[in-house]
């Protein structure tokens, strides 16, 4: 079965895609943990802090003694999977935008050298020219001519 890339990584290079997945692994939240937090600690609004809705989390903390936040926390348990998915999608879009807007440094071109005796291209670590057998000391090598 062919794996299809999600939308945020569609226009990325392999390096950018690896960077994206590494960053997203740290930023993503788990739906099951969100539901469990809403059920067991919903009275204190911990599930809201989990998906970085800090304003609601503080509101739950302010009114935890009334019992209303416990009822709302239990109700929120049913909505948590969708909220966690939306949070993860927002994080993926943000990370992808940051990666795509970061200029990538181009890799330096591979070093190719030419032999002074025959003009053939040789590898930088070669001792002798493979075409004419001439010595390829560092002072005898030239960079390729500009085109």
C-alpha positions as CSV (number, residue, x, y, z in Angstrom):
1,X,0.0,0.0,0.0
2,X,1.4,3.4,-1.0
3,X,1.8,5.9,1.8
4,X,0.3,9.3,0.9
5,X,2.0,12.4,2.5
6,X,-0.3,14.7,4.4
7,X,-1.0,18.1,3.0
8,X,1.6,20.1,5.1
9,X,4.5,18.1,3.7
10,X,3.4,17.9,0.1
11,X,5.9,20.6,-1.2
12,X,8.8,19.7,1.0
13,X,12.1,18.1,0.3
14,X,13.2,15.0,2.1
15,X,15.3,17.0,4.5
16,X,12.4,19.4,5.2
17,X,10.0,16.5,5.7
18,X,12.3,14.9,8.2
19,X,12.6,18.2,10.0
20,X,8.8,18.6,10.0
21,X,8.2,15.1,11.5
22,X,10.8,15.7,14.2
23,X,9.2,19.0,15.2
24,X,5.6,17.7,14.9
25,X,6.4,14.7,17.1
26,X,7.2,17.1,20.0
27,X,4.2,19.4,19.4
28,X,1.4,16.9,18.8
29,X,-1.1,15.8,21.4
30,X,-2.8,12.4,21.9
31,X,-6.6,12.2,21.8
32,X,-6.8,9.4,24.4
33,X,-4.8,11.5,26.9
34,X,-7.1,14.4,26.3
35,X,-10.2,12.4,27.0
36,X,-8.7,10.9,30.1
37,X,-7.7,14.3,31.4
38,X,-11.2,15.6,30.7
39,X,-12.8,12.7,32.6
40,X,-10.5,12.6,35.6
41,X,-9.2,16.1,35.9
42,X,-11.8,18.0,34.0
43,X,-12.9,19.6,37.3
44,X,-9.7,21.6,37.4
45,X,-9.5,22.3,33.6
46,X,-6.3,20.4,33.0
47,X,-7.7,19.1,29.7
48,X,-7.9,22.7,28.5
49,X,-4.3,23.4,29.5
50,X,-3.3,20.2,27.6
51,X,-4.5,21.8,24.3
52,X,-3.2,25.2,25.2
53,X,-6.5,26.8,25.8
54,X,-5.1,28.5,28.9
55,X,-7.9,31.1,29.3
56,X,-10.5,28.3,29.7
57,X,-8.2,26.4,31.9
58,X,-7.9,29.3,34.3
59,X,-11.7,29.8,34.2
60,X,-12.2,26.1,35.2
61,X,-9.7,26.5,38.0
62,X,-11.5,29.6,39.3
63,X,-14.8,27.7,39.5
64,X,-13.7,24.2,40.4
65,X,-15.2,24.5,43.9
66,X,-18.8,25.0,42.5
67,X,-19.0,21.6,40.7
68,X,-20.0,23.2,37.5
69,X,-16.6,22.7,36.0
70,X,-16.8,19.0,36.9
71,X,-20.0,18.7,34.8
72,X,-18.4,20.7,32.0
73,X,-15.3,18.6,32.1
74,X,-17.3,15.4,31.7
75,X,-19.2,16.9,28.7
76,X,-15.8,18.1,27.3
77,X,-14.6,14.5,27.3
78,X,-16.9,13.8,24.3
79,X,-15.6,16.8,22.4
80,X,-11.9,16.3,23.2
81,X,-11.0,14.0,20.3
82,X,-12.1,16.7,17.8
83,X,-10.4,19.5,19.7
84,X,-7.1,17.5,19.9
85,X,-7.3,16.8,16.1
86,X,-7.9,20.5,15.4
87,X,-5.0,21.4,17.7
88,X,-2.7,18.9,15.9
89,X,-3.8,20.3,12.5
90,X,-3.0,23.8,13.6
91,X,0.4,22.8,14.9
92,X,1.2,20.9,11.7
93,X,0.2,24.0,9.6
94,X,2.3,26.3,11.8
95,X,5.4,24.0,11.7
96,X,5.1,23.5,7.9
97,X,4.8,27.3,7.3
98,X,7.9,27.9,9.5
99,X,9.9,25.3,7.7
100,X,8.8,26.3,4.2
101,X,9.6,30.0,5.0
102,X,13.1,29.1,6.3
103,X,15.7,29.5,3.5
104,X,17.6,26.3,2.9
105,X,21.3,26.6,2.4
106,X,22.4,25.1,-0.8
107,X,25.0,22.4,-0.6
108,X,28.4,23.3,-2.0
109,X,29.0,21.9,-5.4
110,X,31.2,18.8,-5.3
111,X,34.9,19.6,-5.7
112,X,36.1,18.6,-9.1
113,X,39.7,19.1,-10.2
114,X,41.4,18.9,-13.6
115,X,44.8,17.4,-14.5
116,X,47.3,20.0,-15.8
117,X,48.8,17.4,-18.1
118,X,45.7,16.1,-20.0
119,X,42.8,18.3,-18.7
120,X,40.8,15.3,-17.6
121,X,38.5,15.6,-14.5
122,X,40.0,13.8,-11.5
123,X,38.8,13.2,-8.0
124,X,40.2,15.5,-5.2
125,X,41.8,12.7,-3.3
126,X,43.5,11.0,-6.3
127,X,47.3,10.7,-6.3
128,X,47.6,10.1,-10.0
129,X,45.5,11.1,-13.0
130,X,43.5,8.0,-14.2
131,X,43.8,9.0,-17.8
132,X,47.5,10.0,-18.3
133,X,49.1,8.8,-15.1
134,X,50.6,12.2,-14.2
135,X,51.1,13.1,-10.5
136,X,48.3,15.1,-9.1
137,X,50.1,17.2,-6.4
138,X,48.1,20.0,-4.9
139,X,50.1,22.7,-6.7
140,X,49.6,21.0,-10.1
141,X,45.8,20.9,-10.0
142,X,43.4,23.5,-11.5
143,X,39.8,24.1,-10.8
144,X,37.6,23.4,-13.8
145,X,37.4,26.2,-16.3
146,X,34.5,28.5,-16.2
147,X,31.9,27.9,-18.9
